[in-house]
Amino acid sequence: MRPRLVLSSILAFAAMLPAQPPPVRVLVSNGFRAVLEAVRPQCEKSIGRPLAIEYNSSTGLKGTIDAGQGFEVAIVTSDMMDTLVKERKIAAGSTVALAKAGIGVGVRKGAAKPDIRSAEAMKKALLNTKSVTYAEDGASRVYVERMFQKMGIADVMKAKTVMEQGSGRATARVADGKTEMVLTLASEILPVPGIELVGGLPKEYQEYVSFSAGVGSGAANGDAAAAVIKYLVSPPVVEALKSKGMEKP
């Protein structure tokens, strides 16, 4: 068959295929990443569209939104969601509470796990560790530093702390053996290869960060965006929360 005829046949066949629906652009905070990755195939099947996902801290995603990049769905901390609604960047009435996560302690896989079962044990573990890391732009930072203040060891911890942009880089430092301990949301520790979750902070210092989803006020396809959010509160997602260090708000 002549090349021109082959090309014509291919184009004719392609024209007969149904048009693929465009992807739904979703901005996702790192704290909810593990859950969304676990249910992504089922979500895409349920809504009949692929997801185009960008992960970052909620603060980083706010910068993306402020820069004017289009999106259909945002999944960020509930505090950040309130700000986006006030700024009319998220459609009023479209937000849904998804989950919350507590702060955990992570160490390199195979390393000795410190005792963090009590407030005093947690303080001792922090003083004994050689180095600590957490996300400079993370939602849990304020609670971690508040814990240091309450313990009276803020100056000591400042000298041994290396902060990173994003929990991904913070947890990678521990996995690579560059830092001994990471303090961040449990949901950001559990899915990372090479590190292990020791446990959550003692009750005296534990705090929770909540996450919500909302439809972008300039969403190109509001129905598809709403379908994504509807799926995110369905039973399969609720079941996935616990295994990824999260729970219902």
C-alpha positions in Angstrom: 0.0 0.0 0.0 1.3 3.5 -0.9 2.4 5.7 2.1 -0.2 8.3 1.2 -3.0 5.7 1.3 -1.6 4.3 4.6 -1.7 7.8 6.1 -5.2 8.4 4.8 -6.4 5.1 6.3 -4.9 5.9 9.7 -6.5 9.3 9.8 -9.8 7.9 8.7 -9.7 5.3 11.5 -8.6 7.9 14.1 -11.6 10.0 13.1 -13.9 7.1 13.9 -12.6 6.8 17.4 -14.6 8.6 20.2 -13.0 11.8 21.4 -11.2 11.4 24.7 -12.6 13.6 27.5 -10.1 16.2 28.7 -8.4 15.5 32.1 -9.6 17.1 35.3 -6.9 19.3 36.7 -6.5 18.7 40.5 -4.2 20.6 42.9 -3.5 18.4 45.9 -1.7 19.2 49.2 1.1 16.8 50.1 -0.8 15.7 53.2 -3.6 14.1 51.1 -1.3 12.7 48.4 -1.0 9.1 49.6 -4.8 8.8 49.8 -5.4 10.2 46.4 -2.7 8.0 44.8 -4.3 4.9 46.4 -7.7 5.7 44.9 -6.8 7.5 41.7 -7.5 4.6 39.3 -11.0 4.0 40.8 -11.7 7.7 40.8 -10.8 8.1 37.1 -12.9 5.1 36.3 -15.8 6.5 38.3 -15.8 9.9 36.7 -14.8 8.7 33.2 -11.9 11.1 32.9 -8.2 11.1 33.7 -6.9 13.3 36.5 -4.0 15.8 35.9 -2.6 16.2 39.4 -0.1 18.7 40.8 1.2 18.0 44.4 2.7 20.6 46.6 2.3 22.1 50.1 -1.0 24.0 50.5 1.1 27.2 50.6 2.8 26.3 47.3 -0.6 25.5 45.7 -1.9 28.9 46.8 1.0 30.4 44.9 0.0 28.4 41.8 -3.6 29.6 42.1 -2.5 33.2 42.7 -0.4 33.0 39.5 -3.6 32.4 37.6 -3.1 28.8 36.5 -6.4 27.1 35.8 -7.7 24.2 37.8 -10.9 22.3 38.5 -10.4 21.0 42.0 -8.2 22.0 44.9 -7.5 19.8 48.0 -5.7 21.9 50.6 -5.8 22.5 54.3 -9.2 23.7 55.6 -7.6 27.0 56.7 -6.2 27.6 53.3 -9.6 26.6 51.7 -11.3 29.3 53.8 -8.9 31.8 52.4 -9.5 30.7 48.9 -13.2 30.9 49.3 -12.9 34.4 50.7 -10.8 35.4 47.7 -13.4 33.9 45.4 -10.9 31.5 43.9 -13.0 28.5 45.1 -16.7 28.4 44.3 -18.8 29.2 47.3 -20.8 26.2 48.5 -18.6 23.7 46.7 -16.3 22.8 49.6 -16.3 19.5 51.4 -14.3 18.4 54.5 -12.3 15.3 53.6 -10.0 14.2 56.3 -7.6 15.1 59.1 -4.1 13.9 60.0 -2.0 14.1 63.1 1.7 14.8 63.4 4.0 11.9 63.4 7.7 11.0 63.9 9.6 9.2 61.2 13.1 7.6 61.1 15.1 5.8 58.5 14.0 2.3 57.9 15.9 -0.1 60.1 17.1 2.5 62.5 16.4 2.3 66.2 13.0 3.7 67.0 13.0 6.2 69.9 10.5 6.0 72.7 7.9 8.8 72.1 5.0 7.3 74.2 5.0 10.1 76.7 5.7 13.9 76.8 8.9 13.3 78.8 10.0 10.5 76.5 9.4 12.7 73.4 11.5 15.5 74.9 14.3 13.0 75.6 14.1 11.6 72.1 14.4 15.1 70.6 17.4 16.0 72.8 19.1 12.7 72.0 18.7 12.9 68.2 21.5 14.4 66.2 19.4 16.1 63.6 15.7 16.8 62.8 13.9 18.0 59.7 10.5 19.3 58.8 8.9 21.3 56.0 9.4 25.0 56.2 6.2 25.6 54.3 4.3 22.7 55.9 1.0 23.0 57.8 2.4 21.2 60.8 5.4 23.5 61.2 3.6 25.8 63.7 2.7 22.9 65.9 6.2 21.4 65.8 7.8 24.6 66.9 5.1 25.2 69.5 6.0 21.8 71.0 9.7 22.9 71.1 8.6 26.1 72.9 6.5 24.2 75.5 9.3 21.8 76.2 11.7 24.7 76.7 14.2 23.3 74.0 13.5 25.7 71.1 17.1 27.0 71.0 18.6 23.5 71.3 16.4 22.2 68.5 17.0 25.2 66.2 20.7 24.3 66.2 20.0 20.7 65.0 17.1 21.4 62.7 17.4 21.4 58.9 14.2 22.7 57.3 13.2 21.8 53.7 10.7 23.1 51.2 7.9 20.5 51.2 7.5 17.3 53.2 8.8 15.3 50.3 12.3 16.8 50.5 12.2 16.5 54.3 11.3 12.8 54.3 13.9 12.2 51.6 16.6 13.6 53.9 15.8 10.9 56.4 15.5 8.1 53.9 18.9 9.1 52.5 20.5 9.1 56.0 21.2 12.8 56.0 18.9 13.5 58.9 17.9 11.2 61.8 14.3 12.3 62.4 11.4 13.9 60.5 8.4 15.6 62.1 5.5 16.0 59.8 2.0 14.7 59.2 1.7 10.9 59.6 0.1 10.8 56.2 3.3 12.2 54.7 5.5 9.6 56.4 3.7 6.3 55.8 3.9 6.1 52.0 7.6 7.1 51.7 10.0 4.2 50.9 13.0 4.1 53.2 11.5 5.6 56.3 9.2 4.3 59.0 6.6 5.9 61.1 7.5 5.6 64.8 4.1 6.9 65.9 2.2 10.1 66.6 3.2 12.8 69.0 2.1 12.4 72.6 -1.4 13.7 73.3 0.1 16.7 75.2 1.5 17.9 71.9 -0.6 16.3 69.2 -2.4 18.5 66.8 -4.5 17.7 63.7 -4.5 19.3 60.2 -7.7 19.1 58.3 -8.1 19.0 54.6 -11.0 20.1 52.3 -11.8 19.9 48.6 -13.4 22.6 46.6 -14.3 23.5 43.0 -12.2 26.3 41.3 -14.4 29.3 40.6 -13.0 29.3 37.1 -13.3 25.6 36.5 -13.6 24.7 32.8 -15.9 21.8 33.7 -17.7 22.2 36.9 -19.7 18.9 36.6 -16.5 16.9 36.3 -15.0 18.7 39.3 -18.1 18.0 41.3 -17.9 14.4 40.3 -14.3 14.2 41.7 -15.3 15.6 45.0 -18.3 13.4 45.3 -16.0 10.4 44.8 -13.6 11.6 47.4 -16.3 11.2 50.1 -17.4 7.8 48.9 -16.9 4.6 51.0 -13.7 3.4 49.1 -11.9 6.6 50.0 -13.1 6.6 53.6 -11.6 3.0 53.9 -8.3 4.2 52.4 -7.9 7.0 55.0 -6.8 4.9 57.9 -4.1 3.0 56.1 -2.6 6.3 55.0 -2.5 7.9 58.4 -5.7 9.9 58.1 -9.2 9.8 59.5 -12.5 11.5 58.9 -12.7 15.1 60.2 
